[in-house]
Amino acid sequence: MSFVCNLCHTDFTKKSSLTTHLSGRCKSELLTDPIKLNELLENNKRAFENLKQQIVTIHGDNNGSVNNNINNINFKIEINPITKLDVSHIAFSQMQQMIEEFSDKLPIIGGKQTKNNDRLSLILSDYIKKILCDKEHPENHAVKYTRKKPPTYKAVTENSSGEKVNVIANLKDTCELLTDPVLDLLKVKLKEFIKKYRKDDQPEFDYVLYEETIKELKKEFNKDSVKRALKGVLQNDILDNIEMKISAL
């Protein structure tokens, strides 16, 4: 039997070791940042209420009641492998925002558009975070870190037989592993966006105005740009988020 610190997710074999750890040794930022702690508790509360509502909908009686034993329910989230991440929750408005920001990022100098890889990486990173790090969609948390120094990650992927496997790798190799699946998703979402707005009959987006920008963005959806953006997400949005840490391998 193991005992887990729910603040930093460290495992202990003895309850006394956990007690000692919680008495002053735990270094979780949640202990020094009450705002983050409050947000975590609020998110957990919201997730639990949503679960209860789903169970009421499925198993409730005609009065909408549900057995009080719901408080003892254990549930497991099935993690999607990086090759089968679900991006249906990402709204078209997110791609619209990326296109508009990309349109603003490159000034025209001498009749030619300048390059700014850092700005592009930030734009792509913001979108990739919605794929890999959305708190409301933990089923897509297919990449978590196991330690910070050196940065080491565990990614859920598939082998040639379609079976889920865990890959433990450093920052560089994890970027390599993620690049193609994430690039494919970006292309799919951009294609869906173009299909919806190309007719230019949607009042919320002027397709003609951004048509050239969309063509340029298509060119920028390549392995190098995605890899740079992924590096930022892995280093900042995953490595610096204690909720994206996994202890048990």
Buried (B, 14 or more C-beta within 10 A) or exposed (E): EEBEBEBBBBEBEEEEBBEEBBEEEBEBEBBEEEEBBEEBEEEEEEBBEEEBEEBBEEEBEEEEEBEEEEEEEEEEEEBBBBBBBEBEEBEBEBBBBBBBBBBEBBEEEEEEBEEEEEBBBBBBBBBBBBBBBBEEBEBBBBBBBBEEEEBBBBBBBEEEEEEBEEBEBEBEBBBBBBBBBBBBBBEEBBEBBBEBBEEEEEEEBEBEEBEEBBEBBBEBBEEEBBBBBBBBBBBEBBBEBBBBBBBEE
